Amino acid sequence: MQVIQRLTVVSNPTRIFEVGTEVDGREVIEIRQVGVNYEEHVHSEFHVEDENGDLIASVENAPVILDWKNIVEHDAPTPLLEK
């Protein structure tokens, strides 16, 4: 499974949100893509959330760079290691 690790908003000034860092004293726990694809356009939106699921920032219709991280899902079968 892939999750967003870092969201870089390409603006002036550039803003970077990264899981595990603090923004205004609150730790970034999750970055979620919540945009919607419509027939005639795309509404791009990302939510940056803290440990309580509260919104730290919302980034809408802005150029962004995403860095993804592969994680193992809890209780997911793992491949056997070869000897």
DSSP file (Angstrom, degrees, kcal/mol; ACC not computed):
  #  RESIDUE AA STRUCTURE BP1 BP2  ACC     N-H-->O    O-->H-N    N-H-->O    O-->H-N    TCO  KAPPA ALPHA  PHI   PSI    X-CA   Y-CA   Z-CA
    1    1 A M              0   0    0      0, 0.0    70,-3.0     0, 0.0     2,-0.4   0.000 360.0 360.0 360.0 141.3    0.0    0.0    0.0
    2    2 A Q  E     -A   70   0A   0     68,-0.2     2,-0.3    66,-0.0    68,-0.2  -0.897 360.0-176.9-110.0 138.3    1.2    3.5   -0.8
    3    3 A V  E     -A   69   0A   0     66,-2.4    66,-2.6    -2,-0.4     2,-0.5  -0.917  36.8 -99.0-126.9 156.1    0.6    6.6    1.4
    4    4 A I  E     +A   68   0A   0     27,-0.5    27,-0.4    -2,-0.3    64,-0.3  -0.642  37.7 175.9 -75.9 124.0    1.5   10.2    0.9
    5    5 A Q  E     +     0   0A   0     62,-3.2    14,-2.5    -2,-0.5     2,-0.3   0.801  66.5  14.7 -95.0 -39.0    4.7   10.9    2.9
    6    6 A R  E     -AB  67  18A   0     61,-1.8    61,-2.5    12,-0.2     2,-0.5  -1.000  56.6-162.2-144.6 140.5    5.3   14.5    1.8
    7    7 A L  E     -AB  66  17A   0     10,-3.0    10,-2.7    -2,-0.3     2,-0.6  -0.985   9.1-167.5-122.9 118.8    3.3   17.2    0.0
    8    8 A T  E     -AB  65  16A   0     57,-2.8    57,-2.3    -2,-0.5     2,-0.7  -0.936  10.7-150.3-108.9 118.8    5.1   20.1   -1.5
    9    9 A V  E     -AB  64  15A   0      6,-3.3     6,-1.5    -2,-0.6     2,-1.4  -0.797  13.5-139.7 -89.4 117.7    3.0   23.1   -2.6
   10   10 A V        +     0   0    0     53,-2.5     2,-0.3    -2,-0.7     4,-0.1  -0.637  59.0 110.0 -81.9  94.5    4.7   24.8   -5.5
   11   11 A S  S    S-     0   0    0     -2,-1.4    51,-0.0    51,-0.1    -2,-0.0  -0.825  75.9 -64.4-149.0-176.3    4.0   28.4   -4.6
   12   12 A N  S    S+     0   0    0      1,-0.3     2,-0.1    -2,-0.3    -2,-0.1  -0.910 131.2  25.6-122.8 103.4    5.9   31.4   -3.5
   13   13 A P  S    S-     0   0    0      0, 0.0    -1,-0.3     0, 0.0     2,-0.2   0.496 105.3-128.1 -82.8 157.2    6.9   30.7   -0.8
   14   14 A T        -     0   0    0     -2,-0.1     2,-0.4    -4,-0.1    -4,-0.2  -0.473  21.4-152.8 -66.9 136.5    7.0   26.9   -1.2
   15   15 A R  E     -B    9   0A   0     -6,-1.5    -6,-3.3    -2,-0.2     2,-0.4  -0.950   8.0-165.4-115.1 136.5    5.2   25.1    1.6
   16   16 A I  E     -B    8   0A   0     -2,-0.4     2,-0.5    -8,-0.2    -8,-0.2  -0.983   6.3-173.2-124.6 128.6    6.1   21.5    2.6
   17   17 A F  E     +B    7   0A   0    -10,-2.7   -10,-3.0    -2,-0.4     2,-0.4  -0.987  12.4 177.4-117.7 126.4    4.0   19.2    4.7
   18   18 A E  E >   -B    6   0A   0     -2,-0.5     3,-2.1   -12,-0.2    10,-0.3  -0.995  35.2-107.3-135.4 135.3    5.6   15.9    5.8
   19   19 A V  T 3  S+     0   0    0    -14,-2.5    10,-0.2    -2,-0.4     3,-0.1  -0.339 106.7  26.6 -57.6 132.9    4.3   13.1    8.0
   20   20 A G  T 3  S+     0   0    0      8,-3.1    -1,-0.3     1,-0.4     2,-0.2   0.299 100.5 103.8  95.6  -8.5    6.1   13.2   11.3
   21   21 A T    <   -     0   0    0     -3,-2.1     7,-3.3     7,-0.2    -1,-0.4  -0.591  69.2-114.2-101.2 167.9    6.9   16.9   11.3
   22   22 A E  E     -C   27   0B   0      5,-0.2     2,-0.4    -2,-0.2     5,-0.2  -0.814  20.7-171.3-105.4 143.0    5.2   19.7   13.3
   23   23 A V  E >  S-C   26   0B   0      3,-2.8     3,-1.6    -2,-0.4    -6,-0.0  -0.981  81.4 -18.5-129.2 117.6    3.2   22.6   11.9
   24   24 A D  T 3  S-     0   0    0     -2,-0.4     3,-0.1     1,-0.3    -1,-0.1   0.876 130.0 -50.7  51.9  41.9    2.3   25.3   14.4
   25   25 A G  T 3  S+     0   0    0      1,-0.2     2,-0.4     0, 0.0    -1,-0.3   0.508 117.7 109.4  79.3   5.1    2.9   22.8   17.3
   26   26 A R  E <   -C   23   0B   0     -3,-1.6    -3,-2.8    24,-0.0     2,-0.3  -0.948  67.7-124.8-117.3 134.6    0.8   20.0   15.8
   27   27 A E  E     -C   22   0B   0     -2,-0.4     2,-0.6    -5,-0.2    24,-0.4  -0.597  19.4-126.2 -81.9 132.4    2.3   16.8   14.4
   28   28 A V        +     0   0    0     -7,-3.3    -8,-3.1    -2,-0.3    22,-0.2  -0.667  37.3 165.2 -75.3 118.9    1.4   15.8   10.9
   29   29 A I        +     0   0    0     20,-2.7     2,-0.3    -2,-0.6    21,-0.2   0.740  60.7  13.3-104.6 -34.8    0.0   12.3   11.0
   30   30 A E  E     -D   49   0C   0     19,-1.5    19,-3.0   -12,-0.1     2,-0.5  -1.000  48.7-159.5-149.4 144.1   -1.7   11.9    7.7
   31   31 A I  E     -D   48   0C   0    -27,-0.4   -27,-0.5    -2,-0.3     2,-0.4  -0.988  25.6-171.1-121.0 118.3   -1.9   13.6    4.3
   32   32 A R  E     -D   47   0C   0     15,-2.7    15,-2.8    -2,-0.5     2,-0.7  -0.895  23.6-135.8-117.3 140.0   -5.0   12.5    2.4
   33   33 A Q  E     +D   46   0C   0     -2,-0.4    13,-0.2    13,-0.2    11,-0.0  -0.833  32.6 163.1 -88.8 118.9   -6.1   13.2   -1.2
   34   34 A V        +     0   0    0     11,-2.4    12,-0.2    -2,-0.7    -1,-0.1   0.184  25.8 129.2-123.7  14.7   -9.8   14.1   -1.0
   35   35 A G        -     0   0    0     10,-1.0     2,-0.4     1,-0.1     9,-0.2  -0.057  49.1-130.1 -66.9 172.9  -10.3   15.7   -4.4
   36   36 A V  E     -F   43   0D   0      7,-1.9     7,-3.1     2,-0.0     2,-0.7  -0.986   2.7-139.2-131.4 136.4  -13.1   14.8   -6.8
   37   37 A N  E     -F   42   0D   0     -2,-0.4     2,-0.2     5,-0.2     5,-0.2  -0.864  25.4-173.9 -94.7 116.3  -13.1   13.9  -10.5
   38   38 A Y        -     0   0    0      3,-2.7    -2,-0.0    -2,-0.7     0, 0.0  -0.634  37.4-109.5-100.6 165.4  -16.0   15.5  -12.4
   39   39 A E  S    S+     0   0    0     -2,-0.2    -1,-0.1     1,-0.2     3,-0.1   0.885 118.0  31.1 -61.4 -39.1  -16.9   14.9  -16.0
   40   40 A E  S    S-     0   0    0      1,-0.2     2,-0.3    -3,-0.0    -1,-0.2   0.584 130.8  -1.6-100.4 -11.1  -15.8   18.4  -17.0
   41   41 A H        -     0   0    0      2,-0.0    -3,-2.7    -5,-0.0     2,-0.4  -0.983  63.2-112.9-165.7 171.7  -13.0   19.1  -14.5
   42   42 A V  E     -F   37   0D   0     -2,-0.3     2,-0.8    -5,-0.2    -5,-0.2  -0.959  14.9-151.5-116.9 131.8  -11.0   17.9  -11.5
   43   43 A H  E     -F   36   0D   0     -7,-3.1    -7,-1.9    -2,-0.4     2,-0.5  -0.903  19.3-157.1-100.8 107.4  -11.2   19.4   -8.1
   44   44 A S        +     0   0    0     -2,-0.8    17,-3.3    -9,-0.2     2,-0.3  -0.731  23.3 159.0 -88.7 126.0   -7.8   18.7   -6.5
   45   45 A E  E     - E   0  60C   0     -2,-0.5   -11,-2.4    15,-0.2   -10,-1.0  -0.986  19.2-172.0-151.0 139.5   -7.7   18.8   -2.7
   46   46 A F  E     -DE  33  59C   0     13,-2.0    13,-2.6    -2,-0.3     2,-0.5  -0.987  11.9-149.7-129.4 139.7   -5.4   17.4    0.0
   47   47 A H  E     -DE  32  58C   0    -15,-2.8   -15,-2.7    -2,-0.4     2,-0.6  -0.938   1.7-157.5-110.7 131.8   -6.0   17.4    3.7
   48   48 A V  E     -DE  31  57C   0      9,-2.9     8,-3.6    -2,-0.5     9,-1.5  -0.947  25.0-171.9-105.6 119.5   -3.1   17.6    6.2
   49   49 A E  E     -DE  30  55C   0    -19,-3.0   -20,-2.7    -2,-0.6   -19,-1.5  -0.820  17.4-137.5-122.4 153.5   -4.3   16.1    9.5
   50   50 A D    >   -     0   0    0      4,-2.3     3,-2.0    -2,-0.3   -22,-0.1  -0.238  48.7 -78.3 -94.1-172.3   -3.0   15.8   13.1
   51   51 A E  T 3  S+     0   0    0    -24,-0.4   -23,-0.1     1,-0.3    -1,-0.0   0.686 131.1  51.5 -65.2 -18.6   -3.2   12.8   15.5
   52   52 A N  T 3  S-     0   0    0      2,-0.1    -1,-0.3     0, 0.0     3,-0.1   0.393 119.0-108.0 -95.2   2.0   -6.8   13.6   16.3
   53   53 A G  S <  S+     0   0    0     -3,-2.0     2,-0.2     1,-0.3    -2,-0.1   0.563  72.3 146.4  80.7   8.3   -7.8   13.8   12.6
   54   54 A D        -     0   0    0      1,-0.1    -4,-2.3     2,-0.0     2,-0.4  -0.532  55.9-102.6 -80.0 147.3   -8.2   17.6   12.9
   55   55 A L  E     +E   49   0C   0     -6,-0.2    -6,-0.2    -2,-0.2     3,-0.1  -0.529  37.8 172.4 -74.4 124.4   -7.3   19.6    9.9
   56   56 A I  E    S-     0   0C   0     -8,-3.6     2,-0.3     1,-0.4    -7,-0.2   0.807  73.3 -10.7 -91.5 -43.8   -4.0   21.4    9.9
   57   57 A A  E     -E   48   0C   0     -9,-1.5    -9,-2.9     2,-0.0     2,-0.4  -0.992  53.5-150.6-155.1 152.1   -4.2   22.6    6.3
   58   58 A S  E     -E   47   0C   0     -2,-0.3     2,-0.6   -11,-0.2   -11,-0.2  -0.998  11.5-161.3-125.3 129.6   -6.2   22.1    3.2
   59   59 A V  E     -E   46   0C   0    -13,-2.6   -13,-2.0    -2,-0.4     2,-0.4  -0.948  13.7-173.9-114.8 116.1   -4.6   22.5   -0.2
   60   60 A E  E     -E   45   0C   0     -2,-0.6   -15,-0.2   -15,-0.2    -2,-0.0  -0.929  58.7 -20.7-118.9 133.2   -7.0   23.1   -3.1
   61   61 A N  S    S+     0   0    0    -17,-3.3    -1,-0.2    -2,-0.4   -16,-0.1   0.807  94.4 132.7  45.9  44.3   -6.4   23.3   -6.8
   62   62 A A        -     0   0    0    -18,-0.1     2,-0.3    -3,-0.1    -1,-0.2  -0.906  66.7 -99.6-120.1 149.9   -2.7   24.2   -6.4
   63   63 A P        +     0   0    0      0, 0.0   -53,-2.5     0, 0.0     2,-0.3  -0.547  53.6 176.1 -67.9 129.0    0.3   22.6   -8.2
   64   64 A V  E     -A    9   0A   0     -2,-0.3     2,-0.5   -55,-0.2   -55,-0.2  -0.911  31.2-142.5-133.7 159.3    1.9   20.1   -5.8
   65   65 A I  E     -A    8   0A   0    -57,-2.3   -57,-2.8    -2,-0.3     2,-0.4  -0.996  23.4-156.4-119.1 127.4    4.6   17.5   -5.7
   66   66 A L  E     -A    7   0A   0     -2,-0.5     2,-0.5   -59,-0.2   -59,-0.2  -0.873   8.4-161.1-108.3 136.9    3.8   14.3   -3.9
   67   67 A D  E     -A    6   0A   0    -61,-2.5   -62,-3.2    -2,-0.4   -61,-1.8  -0.980  17.7-156.9-113.0 125.5    6.3   11.9   -2.3
   68   68 A W  E     -A    4   0A   0     -2,-0.5     2,-0.4   -64,-0.3   -64,-0.2  -0.675   6.1-157.3-103.6 154.9    4.9    8.4   -1.7
   69   69 A K  E     -A    3   0A   0    -66,-2.6   -66,-2.4    -2,-0.2     2,-0.4  -0.999  15.8-131.6-131.6 135.3    6.0    5.8    0.8
   70   70 A N  E     +A    2   0A   0     -2,-0.4     2,-0.3   -68,-0.2   -68,-0.2  -0.720  31.4 179.8 -83.3 131.6    5.3    2.0    0.6
   71   71 A I        -     0   0    0    -70,-3.0     2,-0.5    -2,-0.4    -2,-0.0  -0.925  28.7-118.2-129.4 157.6    4.0    0.6    3.8
   72   72 A V        -     0   0    0     -2,-0.3     2,-0.2     4,-0.0     3,-0.1  -0.821  32.3-124.3 -94.5 131.0    2.9   -2.9    4.9
   73   73 A E    >   -     0   0    0     -2,-0.5     3,-1.9     4,-0.1     2,-0.1  -0.498  33.5 -97.8 -74.5 142.9   -0.7   -3.2    5.9
   74   74 A H  T 3  S+     0   0    0      1,-0.3    -1,-0.1    -2,-0.2     0, 0.0  -0.374 107.9   7.4 -60.4 134.3   -1.3   -4.6    9.4
   75   75 A D  T 3  S+     0   0    0      1,-0.3    -1,-0.3    -2,-0.1    -2,-0.1   0.603  93.8 143.3  66.0  14.7   -2.2   -8.4    9.3
   76   76 A A    <   -     0   0    0     -3,-1.9    -1,-0.3     1,-0.1     2,-0.1  -0.646  60.3-103.1 -81.5 141.3   -1.3   -8.5    5.6
   77   77 A P        -     0   0    0      0, 0.0    -4,-0.1     0, 0.0    -1,-0.1  -0.386  35.9-146.8 -63.0 139.0    0.4  -11.7    4.4
   78   78 A T        -     0   0    0     -2,-0.1     3,-0.1    -6,-0.0    -6,-0.0  -0.867  20.0-107.1-108.1 142.7    4.1  -11.3    3.9
   79   79 A P        -     0   0    0      0, 0.0     2,-0.2     0, 0.0    -1,-0.0  -0.333  39.6-104.0 -65.4 148.0    6.1  -13.1    1.3
   80   80 A L        -     0   0    0      1,-0.1     2,-0.3    -2,-0.0     0, 0.0  -0.485  34.6-118.9 -71.1 140.3    8.3  -15.9    2.5
   81   81 A L        -     0   0    0     -2,-0.2     2,-0.2    -3,-0.1    -1,-0.1  -0.618  25.2-125.2 -80.6 138.0   12.0  -15.0    2.5
   82   82 A E              0   0    0     -2,-0.3    -1,-0.1     1,-0.1     0, 0.0  -0.593 360.0 360.0 -82.3 145.1   14.2  -17.2    0.3
   83   83 A K              0   0    0     -2,-0.2    -1,-0.1     0, 0.0    -2,-0.0   0.419 360.0 360.0 -91.5 360.0   17.2  -18.9    1.9
